[in-house]
């Protein structure tokens, strides 16, 4: 288990999937290829999230935002996912779904993509939990899962001109 996985568990009670599990092994391998190409281009993709990318865990964000974070995955959980999307829409009424709300109810990958974007936005606004000093070396080597500090995603009016 990585240091970040242990820290996420300590803070949230949730245990992220290991990159060796079949459900996220392929995305992890694809990311390794993308990361290598970006590094070749000189893009700062520091694993601790201090560059232009950050590692996220949608279920942990949902947990932090007091939204249902269990049982929304899979094609048989569309009803629960639709309830989660409705709850997210109430929590973030400013969120422009751009016609994709139904897709997020139907497809957990689409919903996770929206959640990942919201989490990354929180990190860009300085509202994410960076690695503590004691875990910084491990985060630089292993990566760091960014948790949000807010009880809900930050509304655009509150965020205006804060993204660096």
C-alpha positions in Angstrom: 0.0 0.0 0.0 1.3 3.5 -0.9 1.7 6.2 1.7 -1.1 8.2 0.1 -3.5 5.2 0.2 -2.8 4.8 3.9 -3.4 8.5 4.4 -6.7 8.5 2.5 -7.8 5.6 4.6 -6.8 7.4 7.8 -8.7 10.5 6.8 -11.8 9.0 5.2 -12.0 5.4 6.2 -12.0 4.5 2.5 -9.3 2.3 0.9 -8.4 3.2 -2.7 -8.0 0.3 -5.1 -4.4 -0.8 -5.6 -3.0 -0.1 -9.1 -2.4 -3.9 -9.3 -6.1 -4.6 -9.3 -7.8 -5.5 -12.6 -10.2 -2.6 -12.4 -7.6 0.2 -12.5 -4.5 -1.6 -13.9 -5.2 -0.6 -17.5 -5.8 3.1 -16.7 -2.7 3.1 -14.6 -0.6 1.6 -17.5 -2.1 4.1 -19.9 -1.3 6.9 -17.6 2.3 5.7 -17.3 2.6 6.0 -21.1 1.0 9.5 -21.2 3.2 10.6 -18.2 6.3 9.5 -20.0 5.3 11.4 -23.2 4.5 14.5 -21.3 7.8 14.4 -19.4 9.6 14.1 -22.8 7.8 17.3 -23.8 9.0 19.1 -20.7 5.6 19.1 -18.9 5.7 19.1 -15.1 3.8 16.0 -14.2 5.2 15.6 -10.7 3.6 12.7 -9.0 3.0 14.7 -5.8 0.5 16.9 -7.7 2.8 20.0 -7.6 2.8 20.1 -11.5 -0.1 20.3 -13.9 -1.8 17.0 -13.0 -3.1 15.6 -9.7 -4.3 12.1 -8.7 -7.9 12.0 -7.5 -10.3 9.6 -5.9 -13.9 10.4 -6.8 -15.4 8.3 -3.9 -13.3 10.2 -1.4 -14.6 13.5 -2.7 -18.2 12.3 -2.6 -17.6 11.2 1.0 -16.1 14.6 1.8 -19.0 16.3 0.2 -21.5 14.1 2.2 -22.8 12.5 -0.9 -23.3 8.8 -1.5 -20.0 7.3 -2.4 -20.7 3.6 -2.3 -22.7 1.4 -4.8 -22.9 3.8 -7.7 -20.6 1.9 -10.0 -21.7 -0.6 -12.6 -24.5 -0.8 -15.1 -26.9 -2.3 -12.5 -26.7 0.8 -10.3 -28.1 3.4 -12.7 -30.9 4.3 -10.3 -28.5 5.0 -7.4 -26.2 6.9 -9.8 -29.1 9.0 -10.9 -29.9 9.8 -7.3 -26.3 10.7 -6.8 -26.2 13.0 -9.8 -29.4 14.7 -8.5 -27.8 15.2 -5.1 -24.6 16.6 -6.7 -26.7 19.0 -8.8 -28.3 20.2 -5.5 -24.8 20.5 -3.9 -23.4 22.4 -6.9 -26.4 24.1 -8.5 -24.0 26.2 -10.6 -22.6 23.1 -12.4 -23.2 23.3 -16.1 -23.8 19.7 -17.2 -23.9 20.8 -20.9 -26.4 18.1 -21.8 -24.4 15.3 -20.1 -26.3 14.9 -16.9 -28.2 11.9 -18.2 -25.0 10.4 -19.4 -23.5 10.7 -15.9 -26.6 9.0 -14.5 -26.2 6.2 -17.1 -22.4 5.8 -17.0 -20.2 5.7 -13.9 -17.1 6.5 -15.9 -18.7 9.7 -17.2 -19.7 10.7 -13.7 -16.2 10.0 -12.4 -14.8 12.2 -15.1 -17.0 15.1 -13.9 -16.1 14.4 -10.3 -12.4 14.3 -11.3 -12.7 17.7 -13.0 -14.4 19.2 -9.9 -11.6 17.8 -7.7 -8.9 19.1 -10.0 -10.5 22.5 -9.9 -10.5 22.5 -6.1 -6.8 21.6 -6.2 -6.1 24.4 -8.6 -8.0 26.8 -6.2 -5.7 25.7 -3.4 -8.5 23.8 -1.7 -6.9 20.4 -1.8 -4.9 18.5 0.8 -1.3 18.5 -0.3 1.1 15.8 1.1 2.3 16.6 4.6 6.0 17.3 5.0 6.6 13.9 6.5 5.1 12.1 3.4 6.5 14.5 0.7 9.3 12.2 -0.4 7.0 9.2 -0.7 4.5 11.4 -2.6 7.1 12.4 -5.1 7.9 8.8 -5.7 4.6 7.0 -5.4 2.0 9.8 -6.1 -0.5 11.6 -4.0 -4.3 11.4 -3.9 -5.7 14.9 -3.5 -8.6 15.2 -1.1 -10.8 18.2 -1.0 -11.1 20.5 2.0 -14.5 21.9 1.2 -17.9 20.5 2.1 -19.0 21.0 -1.5 -17.4 22.0 -4.7 -16.6 25.7 -4.8 -19.1 27.9 -6.7 -17.7 29.9 -9.6 -18.4 33.3 -8.0 -16.4 32.3 -4.9 -13.6 31.0 -7.1 -13.3 33.9 -9.6 -9.7 35.0 -10.2 -8.4 32.5 -7.6 -7.1 29.8 -10.0 -3.4 30.2 -10.5 
